[in-house]
Amino acid sequence: MKLAHGLAAGIALAAPAIMVTVAASAAPARPAALPACGTSLLTWFAPQGNGFTGGAGYVVEFSNIGTTTCTVKGFPTVKLTENGNQVGLKATTSGPAPATVTLKRGQTAHVALIIRDAGAICTPSPTNGLSVKPPGNTQASNFRLVAFGACPGKSTMSVDAINPGVGIPFFTIH
């Protein structure tokens, strides 16, 4: 009888440990992290902005042209250029902290870019281009933009973090 009571007590003590082990092994596995988009992002910029007194607003888009789903997070590096050389300081960052944006093949993310009229801030240096490097990418894309000058030693631009949405016209039908 004492053996039966001892055996029952031992099983009662061991049962919670067995249940914890079973519960821990039944936890769902976390999915593998998606890769960063890196060079799979194609940058698109239309030089027709929405003008306002003192500057203009633009949308810069980044489309996943890779073959797999990827992620992008952060702020792009945006610079005004003259014949490929940076003029003034890069765009400052604005808005909420960046969130990770997941892009399937063909999907697009975007940022809002504000360029202020340099003539209201300084005697501007001429510019004829815009350089945009997506977050996590080492290669910049260069676009023609002649509407603005830049202030040496100052930034006349601000850019927000990557946001999901809109695509390169007609890209997703290919």
Number of C-alpha atoms within 10 A of each C-alpha: 6 7 8 9 10 11 12 12 11 11 12 11 11 11 11 11 11 12 11 11 11 11 10 10 10 9 8 7 7 6 6 6 8 13 12 20 27 18 14 18 28 18 21 20 20 12 17 12 16 11 13 10 7 12 18 18 18 18 17 19 24 30 25 27 20 17 10 14 18 20 18 27 19 18 22 25 17 24 25 33 25 18 13 16 14 18 25 22 17 21 23 19 18 15 10 8 12 14 13 14 18 21 25 16 17 21 20 27 23 22 19 17 22 22 23 22 21 23 15 12 14 14 12 17 16 18 22 18 23 24 21 21 19 26 19 17 16 9 13 16 14 19 19 18 19 15 16 20 26 29 21 16 10 16 20 27 25 18 24 21 22 26 22 18 15 13 18 18 8 7 12 13 6 5
